Amino acid sequence: MMRFDHHARRKLLSHGVAVLTGLCVVAVLYPLVSIVYTAVVRGGTVLFQTGFLTSVPPNACSQVSCNTVGIGPNIQGTVILVGIAALISIPVGVLAAVFASEYRTRGVGRAISFTADVLSGVPSIIMGAFIFGYFILVYPSLTYSAITGGLALSAIMIPIVTRTTEEALRTVPNSTREAALALGISKWKTTLRIVVISALPGIATGVLLAVMRAAGEAAPLIFTAFGSNLYYRGLDQPIAALPLLIYDFALSPASNQQDVAWGATLFLLIAILITNVVARYMIHRLGRQMVGGA
Amino acid sequence: MSGAKLRVEHLTAYYGDHPGVKDISLEFPDRMVTAIIGPSGCGKSTFIRCLNRMHETAPRTRVEGKVLLDGEDIYQEDPVRIRRRIGMVFQKPNPFVTMSIYNNVSVALRFNGHHPRDYVDAAVLRSLQQAALWEEVKDRIDSPATSLSGGQQQRLCIARALAASPEVLLMDEPCSALDPIATAKIEDLVGHLKDDYTVVIVTHNLQQAARVADYTAFFYLGGLVEYGPTEDLFERPKEHLTESYITGRFG
């Protein structure tokens, strides 16, 4: 009887744990599925309207007739902002990681890692406020511009790029560095032309993560890029961005603007998904080519 | 031993405050093979890494004493220049995994200065032939280095070191990760290399030292116990410690 009881109890416990973990999986997946579902249902019809990807966003309108909808400037603006941020953050982030990993002397490297960790935990709106605060005091005419927007996004990207690059560099075995140094290859060539190249798939993954994160950020752009309903007018001018449009129009009482917000949401989701898949595929191929598995 | 290529004077190498090898003095004759033997942890690898200034690439390391290459102290020179004259082969094969066979062998020439393409091609061919690998790879010179077996990879690393045209070749237990057939190939190769290079080989395999080396040095607990022609050291050791070690009483 005792044996049976133990057996039954063990089975019950086992089922209980399985159900519990299953419920947690549902809890993890539900928001994602729900977001994607709602975005497809509400944004799907909008996204495929002619001119949606090229027209300017609509003014608030409550009549049925006035629904010229579009997110053209916002797509362009996000590409420009993320481009500026990538131009700044990739070299800075990668080189900081190279220094931290390859020229590690007495805690300087560890200080860089620690700083990057802290920075990546700083709320993104603070990054925006910091850039805003600096420019409003030092260079007020540039406060609301593509430049400050790009800078705010780069402040978000740099710690991500730095940390992932550092991890990628650490996976390169020390024997690779020794092999190069022992051939009389100088330290900087060993680092840039052998170690960094070996870590390239990992670095590319980090850059990609950072780009996707930056593309979806609205908070740091509120006081920097500011947003606009017009196409690009110069680096020193306010510039449109997809997340800013979603933020503005989602709060709008006008149903045409709400529709555009859903269309933009779906567009951003699809764009990030496609970038992710394509880039991962390319990184995978690059990695395979490099280790010669092809 | 009048034609010493490399002369070591009172060399002590530290890890932090701990000396890995203590007060070593010896000479490596030109175009000869010198083996360094001794039990694990006796400082063989530490010592050989001092001969091309690789010891100092690890954190918190320090070297005292002199290493003279053709009479010039390598510790007064630029380490990068020294390493171009004194090549090294490591314990485990360490080809560059991102590169093809051709690019591995030519890497020193491609990265260290500008050479015409046919000069590099000729050096790759010569080095692969010297490393007895050419016949096995001539049809797939652009394949990844990782497609080679362990023994082939080690010969690739030897070819890579030779392509830089060093004067001295240091080999740190080059066969320890290889099977007996690959080991025999490398040993055979070492016998030929001494026509052109001064070879220093660290090994924990006594038979290997007896087979390939003209001179042998026996290290124990970070010190040099005995050094002389291989035959003398194995057949008429002067020191009691050497005799105990080569007859297998410890180590």
Interface residues (C-beta under 8 A of the other chain):
Chain A: R104 P173 S175 T176 R177 E178 A179 A180 L181 A182 L183 G184 I185 S186 K187 K189 R193 I194 I197 S198 M290 V291 G292
Chain B: N52 M54 T57 P59 V80 R81 I82 R83 R84 R85 G87 M88 F90 K92 N94 P95 F96 V97 T98 V107 A108 F111 N112 S143 P144 A145 T146 S147 C157 R160 A161 A164
